[in-house]
Amino acid sequence: MSRWKSINKSIQKHYALAAGVAMLFGVGTVTLMQSQQQSSVITAGVAQALDQVPSGEMSITTQGDAITANLSFTNHAGDYCRQFQHVNEQKTSVNIACKENTQWQLKLTEKVNLAENLADYRTASNNAQLDSAIDDMIKGPAMDRAQEQRAITNNWQTTKNNRGEK
């Protein structure tokens, strides 16, 4: 084989490798972007449960999903946040959502194996990633029952929301 053919073949291998890496990067980026977009979606049924149901009580949405809030707190931005379980036919997850500008925004979701006992997820999540996220997000102590009921009565509006701050 001539030197030129050898070099040409070597270049083709490098181009093929570079094209493969670029394709994997592109697919990975698109997949990551899609998962991030999907992760912030809160359905109307879930939002209604977060708005109206005290921690420890289960709510069933019109789609048949079971929502149970476990913990309510205020984050460093002054928004109300709730840790909750979401159980439906496809998955079971433990999540954190915060009410920002009158809308619940999903901040973190962690899938739970159906074999795990969800009762362990009351108040404390038993999940290092969620516990760490709550520790990073929470400002002060978690809300007690009376504070949570006041927040529900006030539709989870903070004084920050009432002043029009963002």
C-alpha positions as CSV (number, residue, x, y, z in Angstrom):
1,M,0.0,0.0,0.0
2,S,1.3,3.4,-0.9
3,R,2.2,6.0,1.7
4,W,-0.7,8.2,0.6
5,K,-3.3,5.4,0.8
6,S,-2.0,4.6,4.3
7,I,-2.3,8.3,5.4
8,N,-5.7,8.6,3.7
9,K,-7.0,5.4,5.5
10,S,-5.6,6.7,8.8
11,I,-7.4,10.1,8.3
12,Q,-10.6,8.3,7.5
13,K,-10.5,6.4,10.7
14,H,-9.9,9.7,12.7
15,Y,-12.8,11.4,10.8
16,A,-15.1,8.4,11.6
17,L,-14.1,8.5,15.2
18,A,-14.6,12.3,15.4
19,A,-18.0,12.0,13.7
20,G,-19.0,9.2,16.1
21,V,-18.0,11.3,19.1
22,A,-19.8,14.3,17.7
23,M,-22.9,12.3,17.2
24,L,-22.8,10.8,20.7
25,F,-22.3,14.3,22.1
26,G,-25.2,15.6,20.1
27,V,-27.6,12.8,21.1
28,G,-26.5,13.1,24.7
29,T,-27.0,16.8,24.8
30,V,-30.5,16.6,23.2
31,T,-31.5,13.8,25.6
32,L,-30.2,15.8,28.6
33,M,-32.1,18.9,27.5
34,Q,-35.3,16.9,27.0
35,S,-35.0,15.3,30.4
36,Q,-34.4,18.7,32.0
37,Q,-37.4,20.2,30.3
38,Q,-39.6,17.3,31.3
39,S,-38.4,17.4,34.9
40,S,-39.7,20.9,35.6
41,V,-43.3,20.1,34.5
42,I,-45.9,19.9,37.2
43,T,-49.3,18.8,36.1
44,A,-52.5,20.6,37.2
45,G,-53.5,17.7,39.4
46,V,-50.1,17.7,41.2
47,A,-50.2,21.5,41.6
48,Q,-53.7,21.3,43.0
49,A,-52.6,18.7,45.6
50,L,-49.5,20.8,46.5
51,D,-51.7,23.9,46.9
52,Q,-54.5,22.3,49.0
53,V,-53.4,19.2,50.9
54,P,-51.5,19.3,54.2
55,S,-48.4,17.1,54.6
56,G,-49.1,13.5,55.5
57,E,-52.5,13.4,53.7
58,M,-52.8,11.7,50.3
59,S,-54.6,13.3,47.4
60,I,-55.7,11.4,44.2
61,T,-55.6,13.4,41.0
62,T,-58.2,13.0,38.2
63,Q,-55.6,10.9,36.4
64,G,-55.4,8.5,39.3
65,D,-52.0,9.7,40.6
66,A,-51.4,9.6,44.4
67,I,-49.7,12.7,45.7
68,T,-48.5,12.9,49.4
69,A,-46.7,15.9,50.6
70,N,-44.2,15.1,53.3
71,L,-42.4,18.3,54.2
72,S,-43.0,22.1,53.6
73,F,-40.3,24.7,54.0
74,T,-39.1,28.1,52.7
75,N,-36.0,28.3,50.5
76,H,-33.3,30.9,50.6
77,A,-35.1,32.9,47.8
78,G,-38.1,33.2,50.1
79,D,-40.3,30.7,48.0
80,Y,-42.4,28.0,49.6
81,C,-41.2,24.5,48.7
82,R,-42.7,21.0,49.3
83,Q,-41.2,17.6,49.3
84,F,-43.7,15.1,48.0
85,Q,-44.3,11.5,46.8
86,H,-45.9,11.0,43.4
87,V,-47.2,7.5,42.6
88,N,-48.7,6.5,39.3
89,E,-48.8,3.4,37.0
90,Q,-45.5,4.3,35.3
91,K,-43.4,5.4,38.2
92,T,-43.0,6.3,41.9
93,S,-40.9,9.3,42.8
94,V,-40.0,11.5,45.6
95,N,-39.8,15.2,44.6
96,I,-39.1,18.7,45.6
97,A,-41.1,21.6,44.1
98,C,-41.1,25.3,44.9
99,K,-43.8,27.9,44.3
100,E,-42.3,30.6,42.1
101,N,-44.4,33.4,40.7
102,T,-47.6,31.6,41.6
103,Q,-46.5,28.3,39.8
104,W,-45.1,25.1,41.3
105,Q,-41.7,24.4,39.7
106,L,-40.2,20.9,40.1
107,K,-36.6,21.3,41.4
108,L,-35.6,17.7,42.0
109,T,-37.1,14.3,41.4
110,E,-35.8,10.9,42.4
111,K,-37.3,7.6,41.2
112,V,-38.1,5.1,43.9
113,N,-38.2,1.4,43.4
114,L,-41.7,0.1,43.9
115,A,-40.3,-2.5,46.3
116,E,-39.2,0.2,48.7
117,N,-41.5,1.1,51.5
118,L,-42.8,4.6,50.8
119,A,-43.7,5.0,54.5
120,D,-40.0,5.5,55.1
121,Y,-40.2,8.7,53.0
122,R,-42.3,10.6,55.6
123,T,-40.7,13.8,56.8
124,A,-37.2,12.6,56.1
125,S,-36.7,11.3,52.7
126,N,-34.2,8.5,53.5
127,N,-32.5,9.6,50.3
128,A,-29.1,11.2,50.5
129,Q,-29.6,13.3,47.3
130,L,-32.9,14.7,48.4
131,D,-31.7,15.2,52.0
132,S,-28.7,17.1,50.7
133,A,-30.9,19.2,48.3
134,I,-33.2,20.1,51.2
135,D,-30.3,21.0,53.4
136,D,-29.0,23.3,50.6
137,M,-32.4,24.8,49.9
138,I,-34.0,25.2,53.3
139,K,-33.9,28.5,55.1
140,G,-34.7,27.9,58.8
141,P,-36.7,25.0,60.2
142,A,-39.3,23.1,58.3
143,M,-42.9,24.4,58.6
144,D,-45.0,23.0,61.4
145,R,-48.7,22.1,60.8
146,A,-50.0,25.6,61.7
147,Q,-47.5,27.4,59.4
148,E,-48.4,25.0,56.6
149,Q,-52.1,25.6,57.1
150,R,-51.6,29.4,56.9
151,A,-49.6,28.9,53.7
152,I,-52.4,26.8,52.2
153,T,-55.0,29.3,53.3
154,N,-52.9,32.1,51.6
155,N,-52.4,30.0,48.5
156,W,-48.7,29.6,49.2
157,Q,-48.1,33.3,48.6
158,T,-45.2,34.8,50.4
159,T,-44.7,38.5,51.2
160,K,-42.2,38.5,48.4
161,N,-45.0,37.5,46.0
162,N,-47.3,40.1,47.4
163,R,-44.7,42.9,46.8
164,G,-44.3,41.8,43.2
165,E,-40.6,40.7,43.6
166,K,-39.1,38.1,41.4
